[in-house]
Amino acid sequence: MLKSQGFAVEPVGDGRQAIDRAKEFVPNLIIMDIQLADISGLELIEQAKADPLLRAIPVLAVTAYAGRGDEERIRDAGAEGYLAKPVSIGPFLAGVRALLDKAIA
């Protein structure tokens, strides 16, 4: 979907490789699922925000976590954006564009 909107996308299927791949690609935005099979998305957000090369890159957390306090916990880890699944295409693209506009401004 992002590619069809003109975005360059670098998908990473293994969470343990996400930080290294982000350092190679240096994206304008990181879209992070919180519930990953091999590592916590929260941990990856914290690692990205602790890295001098990646810390300024905004993170959009897209997650099935929608319980009380989850958004606050995810934002406390460093995510600038938060969307609960299931999410429609419109709100997803709006969240992506808002964070990119803020990062570029």
Sequence and secondary structure as in RCSB ss.txt:
>XXXX:A:sequence
MLKSQGFAVEPVGDGRQAIDRAKEFVPNLIIMDIQLADISGLELIEQAKADPLLRAIPVLAVTAYAGRGDEERIR
DAGAEGYLAKPVSIGPFLAGVRALLDKAIA
>XXXX:A:secstr
 TGGGT      S GGGHHHHHHHH  S EEEESB SSSBHHHHHHHHHHSTTTTTS EEEEES  STTHHHHHH
HHT SEEEESS  HHHHHHHHHHHHHHHH 
